[in-house]
Amino acid sequence: MLLSPEGRTRTCVFQLLGTVLGYATQHLDARRLGEVAVVGPLTPGVDVSRLWQLAAAMNKATATATDQAMWIMMQAHRAFVCGDLLARWEEAGWKLEPGGRRVAFGGLYCNRYELWTGNLTVEGTTPDMVAPKPSVYPV
């Protein structure tokens, strides 16, 4: 299994409620299907806990960790599919720092079986690209 917290795969950058996030995929085997979503903040000074705070704030009060993970996955998927991106690479290096979370969806969700979150770095990003963005919603 290729369960490494770093890779060189299709990667994109998008903003969500003022925070710039990276979204990449990881593969569970040599077929390179991208069964795992990797999402994390790229904005300097923003910790992965901010991503989970957003997921909790924008979800129902009784949301489980899986519900919150599905919300995070849906936001990354929406940005990618709708083209609401700051950048996109067919292949870019990325690295997920220790201390994040891994959540299995219990089945296929947005073409992914798992979500890995953590503080992320993506090659090719620039300081202007990852700087905080204005947000309409104060969360």
C-alpha positions, -999 to 999 in steps of 0.1 A, spaced: 0 0 0 12 35 -8 1 52 25 25 80 27 18 115 40 34 130 8 30 125 -29 32 139 -64 -3 138 -77 -30 161 -92 -33 190 -68 -52 222 -66 -55 253 -44 -88 270 -34 -101 294 -8 -127 287 17 -141 313 41 -109 333 40 -85 304 43 -65 290 14 -65 252 12 -48 226 -8 -65 195 -22 -46 165 -35 -52 128 -39 -33 98 -26 -34 63 -39 -40 31 -20 -22 9 -45 -2 9 -78 -33 15 -99 -31 52 -89 -68 58 -86 -66 85 -60 -89 69 -34 -78 92 -7 -85 130 -5 -58 151 12 -69 186 23 -51 211 44 -45 248 50 -18 266 30 -23 301 45 6 309 68 -2 308 104 -34 288 99 -35 254 116 -55 224 104 -77 229 135 -92 259 116 -104 235 89 -122 214 114 -136 245 132 -151 256 98 -166 221 93 -181 222 128 -195 257 124 -210 251 90 -226 217 99 -255 207 121 -249 207 159 -250 169 161 -225 164 133 -201 135 138 -164 136 127 -175 117 96 -202 143 88 -176 171 92 -151 151 70 -178 148 44 -184 186 45 -146 192 40 -145 167 12 -175 183 -5 -159 217 -3 -127 205 -20 -147 185 -46 -169 215 -53 -140 238 -58 -122 213 -81 -153 204 -102 -166 240 -105 -132 254 -113 -133 278 -83 -95 274 -80 -65 297 -73 -42 271 -90 -43 236 -104 -15 212 -114 -18 178 -131 11 167 -110 26 186 -80 45 176 -49 28 179 -16 35 170 20 11 166 49 27 173 83 21 150 113 -7 158 137 -36 157 113 -67 135 111 -76 105 89 -113 97 85 -127 68 65 -161 75 49 -173 39 52 -178 38 15 -172 58 -16 -179 96 -12 -170 121 -39 -149 93 -55 -128 90 -23 -128 64 5 -108 84 30 -100 120 39 -66 130 53 -63 165 68 -33 183 82 -10 212 77 -1 210 41 26 223 18 23 222 -20 51 229 -44 45 258 -68 24 279 -44 34 315 -40 30 339 -9 4 359 -28 -16 328 -37 -18 315 -1 -23 348 17 -56 351 36 -85 361 14 -116 382 22 -146 363 33 -183 373 32 -191 350 62 -175 356 96 -168 321 109 
